[in-house]
Amino acid sequence: MSEQQGVGRVGEMTIPIGISVNGTDHELAEPTTLQELLERLDLPTKGVAVAVNGEVFSRARWSERVGRGWEIEVLTAVQGG
């Protein structure tokens, strides 16, 4: 996850990046931070944990741009009994 690959440009053409969020594929046409992505997809940003490629992605890193091929899981706590 340390190598970041964002939206690419070839001449005047923008190449979208492909990601997966909770098992659904998405293409991003512009550089987007994780925080912006969650808001754009109307996903909760409070009371959740986020994993990227199977690793916990701390809230302190949510301002980083989403990278090509990321598999993002947004997990909410469920109270049981």
C-alpha positions as CSV (number, residue, x, y, z in Angstrom):
1,M,0.0,0.0,0.0
2,S,3.0,2.3,0.2
3,E,3.2,2.9,-3.5
4,Q,0.4,5.1,-4.6
5,Q,-1.0,5.1,-8.1
6,G,-3.6,7.7,-8.8
7,V,-5.4,8.8,-11.9
8,G,-3.0,8.8,-14.8
9,R,-2.8,11.2,-17.7
10,V,-1.7,10.4,-21.2
11,G,-1.5,13.6,-23.3
12,E,-4.9,15.2,-22.7
13,M,-6.6,11.9,-21.9
14,T,-7.3,11.0,-18.2
15,I,-7.1,7.3,-17.4
16,P,-9.5,6.3,-14.6
17,I,-8.4,4.1,-11.8
18,G,-10.4,1.0,-10.8
19,I,-11.1,0.2,-7.1
20,S,-13.5,-2.0,-5.2
21,V,-15.5,-0.8,-2.2
22,N,-17.4,-3.4,-0.2
23,G,-17.2,-5.8,-3.1
24,T,-18.5,-3.3,-5.7
25,D,-16.3,-2.1,-8.5
26,H,-15.9,1.7,-9.1
27,E,-13.8,3.8,-11.5
28,L,-12.5,7.2,-10.4
29,A,-12.0,9.8,-13.0
30,E,-10.1,12.2,-10.8
31,P,-7.7,12.0,-7.8
32,T,-9.8,11.3,-4.7
33,T,-9.0,10.9,-1.0
34,L,-10.4,8.1,1.0
35,Q,-12.5,10.6,3.0
36,E,-13.9,12.1,-0.2
37,L,-14.7,8.7,-1.6
38,L,-16.6,7.6,1.5
39,E,-18.6,10.8,1.4
40,R,-19.3,10.5,-2.3
41,L,-20.6,7.0,-1.9
42,D,-22.8,8.1,1.1
43,L,-20.9,5.7,3.4
44,P,-20.6,6.5,7.1
45,T,-17.4,8.2,8.2
46,K,-18.1,7.9,12.0
47,G,-18.1,4.7,13.9
48,V,-16.5,2.7,11.1
49,A,-13.2,0.9,10.5
50,V,-11.7,0.9,7.0
51,A,-9.5,-1.9,5.6
52,V,-7.5,-1.5,2.4
53,N,-6.3,-4.7,0.8
54,G,-7.0,-6.5,4.0
55,E,-5.1,-4.2,6.3
56,V,-6.5,-1.7,8.7
57,F,-6.3,1.8,7.3
58,S,-6.1,4.3,10.2
59,R,-8.3,7.5,10.1
60,A,-5.1,9.5,10.2
61,R,-4.5,8.3,6.6
62,W,-8.0,9.1,5.2
63,S,-6.6,12.2,3.5
64,E,-4.4,10.1,1.3
65,R,-5.4,9.6,-2.3
66,V,-7.0,6.3,-3.3
67,G,-4.7,4.1,-5.3
68,R,-5.2,1.9,-8.4
69,G,-6.7,-1.5,-7.6
70,W,-7.4,-0.8,-3.9
71,E,-9.9,-3.2,-2.3
72,I,-11.6,-1.1,0.3
73,E,-13.9,-2.5,3.0
74,V,-15.9,-0.2,5.3
75,L,-16.8,-2.1,8.5
76,T,-19.4,-0.9,11.1
77,A,-19.6,-2.3,14.6
78,V,-22.7,-4.3,15.3
79,Q,-23.9,-4.7,18.8
80,G,-25.2,-8.2,19.6
81,G,-26.6,-10.0,22.5
